[in-house]
Amino acid sequence: MSNKNYDAIKAHYAGSDAKDLAAMMAPITGRTAWTEMAGFPYAGTYVGPDAVIAGVFKRIGEDWDGYTFALEKLVDGGATIVGIGTYSGTYKKTGKKMTARVVHVWEMQDGKAVSFEQFTDTKLVADAMS
């Protein structure tokens, strides 16, 4: 039997791979708290899809060339889904490339994200930006 929460996040990452923002935002509700790690250039908590798009994805698109998240493993923990992978991209202002391991922790309810939290090596990202 499939887990609705796992399937929703699997579809989110498939949308990311396809550069399909609507598919990426499908599990995000007006109450989803999306937290980018302290030290990350877009650090903070954004609530709802509009805030996530403006505060994270739009800024990434403006600042980076070829920015991607490569999912390597998706862990089904029932209400907690964990995505493990690697960020990569080239910072436009410096031309420096970045590769950093990352973990995303999703807290889910009935196929919708209650919260998202990112854990990554922020120094590797900062080094590309300076």
C-alpha positions as CSV (number, residue, x, y, z in Angstrom):
1,M,0.0,0.0,0.0
2,S,1.4,3.4,-1.0
3,N,1.8,6.3,1.5
4,K,0.0,9.4,0.3
5,N,2.6,11.6,2.0
6,Y,5.5,9.8,0.3
7,D,3.8,9.9,-3.1
8,A,3.2,13.7,-2.7
9,I,6.8,14.4,-2.0
10,K,8.0,12.0,-4.7
11,A,5.8,14.0,-7.1
12,H,7.3,17.3,-5.7
13,Y,10.8,16.2,-6.6
14,A,9.7,14.9,-10.0
15,G,8.3,18.4,-10.6
16,S,11.6,19.9,-9.5
17,D,13.4,17.7,-12.1
18,A,11.0,18.8,-14.8
19,K,11.2,22.5,-13.8
20,D,7.4,22.4,-13.1
21,L,6.8,24.9,-10.4
22,A,3.1,24.0,-10.1
23,A,4.0,20.3,-9.5
24,M,6.6,21.4,-6.9
25,M,4.1,23.5,-5.0
26,A,1.2,20.9,-5.1
27,P,1.9,19.7,-1.5
28,I,2.4,23.2,-0.2
29,T,-0.6,24.8,1.5
30,G,-1.2,28.3,2.8
31,R,-0.1,27.1,6.3
32,T,3.0,25.1,5.2
33,A,6.1,26.4,7.2
34,W,9.1,26.1,4.9
35,T,12.4,26.7,6.7
36,E,15.7,27.3,4.9
37,M,18.7,26.7,7.2
38,A,20.4,29.4,9.2
39,G,23.5,30.4,7.3
40,F,21.9,29.6,3.9
41,P,21.6,32.7,1.7
42,Y,17.8,32.4,1.8
43,A,17.6,31.5,5.5
44,G,14.3,31.9,7.2
45,T,10.8,30.4,7.5
46,Y,8.3,31.1,4.7
47,V,4.6,30.3,5.1
48,G,2.6,29.4,2.0
49,P,3.4,28.8,-1.6
50,D,3.7,32.5,-2.6
51,A,6.2,33.2,0.2
52,V,8.2,30.1,-0.7
53,I,8.3,31.0,-4.4
54,A,9.3,34.6,-3.8
55,G,11.6,34.0,-0.9
56,V,13.4,30.9,-2.2
57,F,12.8,29.7,-5.8
58,K,12.7,33.1,-7.5
59,R,15.8,34.2,-5.7
60,I,17.7,31.0,-6.6
61,G,16.7,31.5,-10.2
62,E,18.0,35.1,-10.1
63,D,21.3,34.3,-8.4
64,W,22.4,30.9,-9.8
65,D,22.9,29.2,-13.2
66,G,22.1,25.5,-13.4
67,Y,21.0,25.3,-9.7
68,T,19.7,21.8,-9.1
69,F,18.8,19.4,-6.3
70,A,19.6,15.8,-7.2
71,L,17.5,13.4,-5.1
72,E,19.4,10.3,-4.2
73,K,17.2,8.7,-1.6
74,L,13.6,9.3,-0.4
75,V,12.8,7.8,3.0
76,D,9.2,7.0,3.9
77,G,8.7,7.6,7.6
78,G,4.9,7.7,7.4
79,A,4.1,11.3,8.4
80,T,7.8,12.2,8.1
81,I,9.4,12.0,4.6
82,V,13.1,12.6,4.2
83,G,14.8,13.6,0.9
84,I,18.6,13.1,0.7
85,G,20.6,14.5,-2.1
86,T,23.0,17.1,-3.5
87,Y,22.6,20.8,-4.5
88,S,24.8,22.1,-7.3
89,G,25.0,25.2,-9.4
90,T,27.1,28.2,-10.4
91,Y,26.7,31.5,-8.6
92,K,26.2,34.1,-11.3
93,K,28.1,37.0,-9.7
94,T,31.3,35.1,-9.0
95,G,31.2,32.3,-11.6
96,K,32.1,29.8,-8.9
97,K,30.6,26.4,-8.8
98,M,29.0,24.8,-5.7
99,T,28.2,21.3,-4.7
100,A,26.7,20.6,-1.2
101,R,25.0,17.6,0.4
102,V,21.5,18.3,1.7
103,V,18.7,16.7,3.6
104,H,15.1,17.8,3.4
105,V,12.7,16.8,6.2
106,W,9.0,17.0,5.4
107,E,6.3,16.7,8.1
108,M,3.2,15.7,6.3
109,Q,-0.5,15.2,6.9
110,D,-2.9,13.6,4.4
111,G,-0.6,14.3,1.4
112,K,0.0,17.9,2.3
113,A,3.2,19.5,3.8
114,V,2.8,20.8,7.3
115,S,6.4,21.8,7.3
116,F,9.7,21.5,5.4
117,E,13.1,21.9,6.9
118,Q,16.4,22.1,5.0
119,F,19.8,20.9,6.4
120,T,22.9,21.6,4.3
121,D,26.6,22.7,4.4
122,T,26.0,26.4,4.2
123,K,29.8,27.1,4.1
124,L,30.1,25.4,0.7
125,V,27.3,27.6,-0.6
126,A,28.7,30.7,0.9
127,D,32.2,29.9,-0.5
128,A,30.7,30.0,-4.1
129,M,29.1,33.4,-3.4
130,S,32.3,35.1,-2.3
